[in-house]
Amino acid sequence: MPCGTLLTAADVRASAARLEAADAVLLQLQQPRAAVLEGLRTAARAGALVVADGAPPDGDVREQLLAHADVLRADAAETAALVGRDPGDDVASTVEAARELCSDGPGLVALAAGRGENVVAWDGGHVVMPPLDGPVADPTGAGDAFTAALAAGLLHGRAHEETAWWASAAAVLAVGTVGGRPSFDLAAVQERAARARVDAG
């Protein structure tokens, strides 16, 4: 990414009032370390739900991430960076990695696994989410929609497993729209999630 498009710690501090007023703060960990650290600390200090997406650039950020994040989402490559090994396409190894990360701090960990599945783990449980069927107009934004729906489910007081179904439903609805920026309707996400759970038996 061009340097001018990346956040700085000063940018985060300038937005501190908005972050402190938010119910949830979603952090993209591809941003520079100083901005990520400032965002983590500001959001956690304010008591917001802290949702982090990606892998930290170094060990210090990883330590702060695990200390402050409530939700952690990562793809396969990011998972390898987070746990120091590559689970590959093995779902059981991804479940093990998710449980390990949960034990280090985050209350909910979602990791891409296998061939389109997602492992969502929490203290005392996990679920392996199958890829949901649906039209694909543009794959852009599926991961972002998944992450945002995790936050939405928790903010609405849903159980972890139901939140995972919300996330999968949001992802499949996102890829049905060109451009990766669908206008989500909560009722549509809930309906798609409920239908998927029935289909899964």
C-alpha positions in Angstrom: 0.0 0.0 0.0 1.3 3.5 -0.7 2.6 5.2 2.5 0.1 8.0 2.2 -2.8 5.7 2.5 -1.6 4.1 5.8 -2.7 5.2 9.2 -0.3 6.8 11.7 -0.4 6.8 15.5 -1.2 10.6 15.2 -4.2 9.7 13.0 -5.5 7.4 15.7 -5.0 9.9 18.5 -6.8 12.5 16.4 -9.8 10.1 16.3 -9.6 9.1 19.9 -12.9 10.7 20.9 -14.7 8.7 18.2 -13.0 5.4 19.2 -13.7 6.0 22.8 -17.4 6.5 22.0 -17.7 3.4 19.9 -19.3 0.1 21.0 -16.8 -1.8 18.9 -13.5 -1.0 17.2 -12.3 -3.1 14.3 -8.5 -3.0 13.6 -6.9 -4.1 10.4 -3.5 -5.3 11.4 -1.9 -4.6 8.0 -1.6 -1.0 9.2 1.7 0.2 10.6 2.6 -1.1 14.1 2.5 2.3 15.8 -1.1 2.9 14.6 -2.2 -0.6 15.5 -0.7 -0.3 19.0 -2.3 3.1 19.5 -5.7 1.7 18.3 -5.5 -1.3 20.5 -4.7 0.6 23.6 -7.3 3.4 22.9 -10.1 1.0 22.2 -9.3 -1.3 25.2 -9.0 1.7 27.6 -12.5 2.9 26.5 -14.0 -0.5 27.1 -15.0 -1.1 23.5 -15.3 -4.5 21.9 -11.9 -4.8 20.2 -11.9 -6.8 17.0 -8.6 -7.5 15.2 -8.2 -8.8 11.7 -4.9 -10.2 10.4 -1.5 -10.9 11.9 0.7 -8.5 13.8 4.0 -7.4 12.2 6.2 -8.4 15.2 6.2 -10.1 18.6 5.6 -7.0 20.6 2.4 -6.2 18.7 1.4 -9.8 19.0 1.7 -9.6 22.8 -0.4 -6.4 22.9 -2.9 -7.9 20.5 -3.5 -11.0 22.5 -3.7 -8.9 25.7 -6.3 -6.4 24.3 -8.3 -8.0 21.5 -11.7 -9.6 22.3 -12.0 -11.1 18.8 -9.3 -12.2 16.5 -9.8 -13.1 12.8 -7.1 -14.5 10.5 -6.7 -16.2 7.2 -4.4 -19.2 6.7 -1.2 -17.3 6.2 -1.9 -15.0 9.1 -2.6 -18.0 11.3 0.8 -19.3 10.6 2.3 -16.0 11.6 0.3 -15.9 14.8 1.1 -19.4 16.1 4.5 -20.0 14.4 3.4 -23.0 12.3 1.3 -23.6 9.2 -1.9 -25.7 9.8 -2.3 -26.0 6.1 -5.6 -27.5 5.0 -5.9 -29.6 8.1 -9.0 -28.5 10.0 -8.0 -30.3 13.2 -4.7 -28.4 13.2 -6.6 -25.1 12.7 -8.9 -25.9 15.6 -5.8 -26.5 17.8 -4.3 -23.2 16.7 -7.6 -21.4 17.5 -7.8 -22.9 20.9 -4.2 -21.9 21.6 -4.9 -18.3 20.6 -8.0 -18.3 22.8 -6.0 -19.4 25.8 -3.7 -16.4 25.2 -6.4 -13.8 25.6 -9.1 -13.3 22.9 -12.6 -14.4 23.8 -13.4 -15.4 20.3 -11.0 -16.6 17.5 -12.0 -17.2 13.9 -9.5 -18.8 11.6 -9.8 -19.7 7.9 -9.4 -23.5 7.5 -9.3 -26.2 5.0 -11.1 -25.5 1.7 -13.4 -22.7 2.6 -14.3 -23.7 6.1 -13.8 -21.4 9.1 -13.0 -22.4 12.6 -14.6 -20.3 15.3 -13.4 -21.0 18.8 -14.0 -19.7 22.3 -13.2 -20.9 25.8 -14.7 -24.3 26.1 -16.0 -24.8 22.6 -15.6 -24.3 18.9 -17.5 -24.8 15.6 -16.3 -25.6 12.1 -18.3 -23.4 9.7 -18.9 -24.9 6.3 -18.8 -22.6 3.2 -22.3 -21.6 2.5 -23.9 -22.0 -0.9 -24.9 -18.8 -2.8 -24.2 -16.8 -6.0 -20.8 -15.3 -6.3 -20.7 -12.0 -8.2 -17.5 -10.7 -6.6 -15.4 -12.4 -3.9 -14.2 -9.0 -2.6 -15.2 -8.3 1.0 -16.2 -11.7 2.2 -13.6 -11.7 5.0 -14.5 -8.2 6.0 -18.2 -9.1 6.2 -17.4 -12.2 8.2 -15.4 -10.1 10.7 -18.0 -7.4 11.0 -20.7 -9.9 11.6 -18.7 -11.5 14.4 -18.7 -8.0 16.1 -22.4 -7.5 15.4 -23.4 -10.9 16.8 -21.5 -10.3 20.1 -22.8 -6.7 20.4 -26.4 -8.1 20.0 -25.7 -10.6 22.8 -25.7 -13.7 20.7 -24.1 -16.9 21.7 -20.7 -17.7 20.1 -22.0 -20.4 17.8 -24.9 -18.3 16.6 -22.5 -15.4 16.0 -20.4 -17.8 13.9 -23.4 -18.5 11.7 -24.1 -14.8 11.4 -20.6 -14.3 10.1 -20.8 -17.1 7.5 -24.2 -15.7 6.4 -22.8 -12.2 6.0 -19.8 -13.5 4.0 -22.0 -15.4 1.5 -24.3 -12.4 1.2 -21.3 -10.1 0.6 -20.0 -12.1 -2.4 -23.3 -11.9 -4.1 -22.8 -8.2 -4.6 -20.3 -6.6 -7.0 -17.8 -4.3 -5.3 -17.5 -5.9 -1.9 -19.6 -3.2 -0.2 -23.1 -4.6 0.2 -25.8 -2.8 2.1 -26.5 -5.4 4.9 -29.9 -5.9 6.4 -29.7 -7.6 9.8 -32.9 -9.5 9.2 -31.4 -10.9 5.9 -28.3 -12.0 7.7 -30.3 -13.7 10.5 -32.6 -15.4 8.0 -29.7 -16.7 5.9 -27.9 -17.9 9.1 -31.0 -19.7 10.3 -31.6 -21.4 6.9 -27.9 -22.5 6.8 -28.2 -24.1 10.3 -31.3 -26.0 9.2 -29.6 -27.2 6.0 -26.5 -28.3 8.0 -28.8 -30.5 10.2 
